[in-house]
């Protein structure tokens, strides 16, 4: 199960994490099942043990595995494909409630990301930002890159609750992003302005300015909501 070396801009740690994450989510490992040892995983993926250790740490931080002293790492049941209790987004009120929740959670995640990001999580934010830059230059909006940007910030916060909540709300957030993208495309400079909001957030995070990152994220989400619902403040 060696890893492909040609995957652009992804570290070996990223690749190991993604492969193990997919295996857990798909049910290849059962809840509370013990994972292979670091030595065995290193042999399986044909990488060094520090890389395996890095991937396991990320899985642990995001709540997919847990450790028992002297016994190894085990799959956590909540890491499986179980819903977190968010129903389907059915109407405008649900969309407004989603924005209200995001306005509470994401500014805090941005502040934490500014304080705690590392080279890998910051690179993920910038990768998503570059996809958005390319789309903006083509006068287009990519909801997938937009979501990946916000998800990467949640991951950079180094708190699994931020990341897990964002991932669970992916379909809900996508609805807002789709409508928001359509609304800003109708404005001459709408896409450029919104990209600038994302870029400013990324710069504040990279500069380790938590208060600024928090405020910019709040202003971005509030502006997004306002552009969709002019009467809502």
Rosetta blueprint (number, residue, H / E / L):
1 X L
2 X L
3 X L
4 X L
5 X L
6 X L
7 X L
8 X L
9 X L
10 X L
11 X L
12 X H
13 X H
14 X H
15 X H
16 X H
17 X H
18 X H
19 X H
20 X H
21 X H
22 X H
23 X H
24 X H
25 X H
26 X L
27 X L
28 X L
29 X L
30 X L
31 X L
32 X L
33 X L
34 X E
35 X L
36 X L
37 X L
38 X H
39 X H
40 X H
41 X H
42 X H
43 X H
44 X H
45 X H
46 X L
47 X L
48 X L
49 X H
50 X H
51 X H
52 X H
53 X H
54 X H
55 X H
56 X H
57 X H
58 X H
59 X H
60 X H
61 X H
62 X L
63 X L
64 X L
65 X E
66 X E
67 X E
68 X E
69 X L
70 X L
71 X L
72 X E
73 X E
74 X E
75 X E
76 X L
77 X H
78 X H
79 X H
80 X L
81 X L
82 X L
83 X L
84 X L
85 X L
86 X L
87 X L
88 X L
89 X L
90 X L
91 X L
92 X H
93 X H
94 X H
95 X H
96 X H
97 X H
98 X H
99 X H
100 X H
101 X H
102 X H
103 X H
104 X H
105 X H
106 X H
107 X H
108 X H
109 X H
110 X H
111 X H
112 X H
113 X H
114 X H
115 X H
116 X H
117 X L
118 X L
119 X H
120 X H
121 X H
122 X H
123 X H
124 X H
125 X H
126 X H
127 X H
128 X H
129 X H
130 X H
131 X H
132 X H
133 X H
134 X H
135 X H
136 X H
137 X H
138 X L
139 X L
140 X L
141 X L
142 X L
143 X H
144 X H
145 X H
146 X H
147 X H
148 X H
149 X H
150 X H
151 X H
152 X H
153 X H
154 X H
155 X H
156 X H
157 X L
158 X L
159 X L
160 X H
161 X H
162 X H
163 X H
164 X H
165 X H
166 X H
167 X H
168 X H
169 X L
170 X H
171 X H
172 X H
173 X H
174 X H
175 X H
176 X H
177 X H
178 X H
179 X H
180 X H
181 X H
182 X H
183 X H
184 X H
185 X H
186 X L
187 X L
188 X L
189 X L
190 X H
191 X H
192 X H
193 X H
194 X H
195 X H
196 X H
197 X H
198 X H
199 X H
200 X H
201 X H
202 X H
203 X H
204 X H
205 X H
206 X H
207 X L
208 X L
209 X L
210 X H
211 X H
212 X H
213 X H
214 X H
215 X H
216 X H
217 X H
218 X H
219 X H
220 X H
221 X H
222 X H
223 X H
224 X H
225 X H
226 X H
227 X H
228 X H
229 X L
230 X L
231 X L
232 X L
233 X L
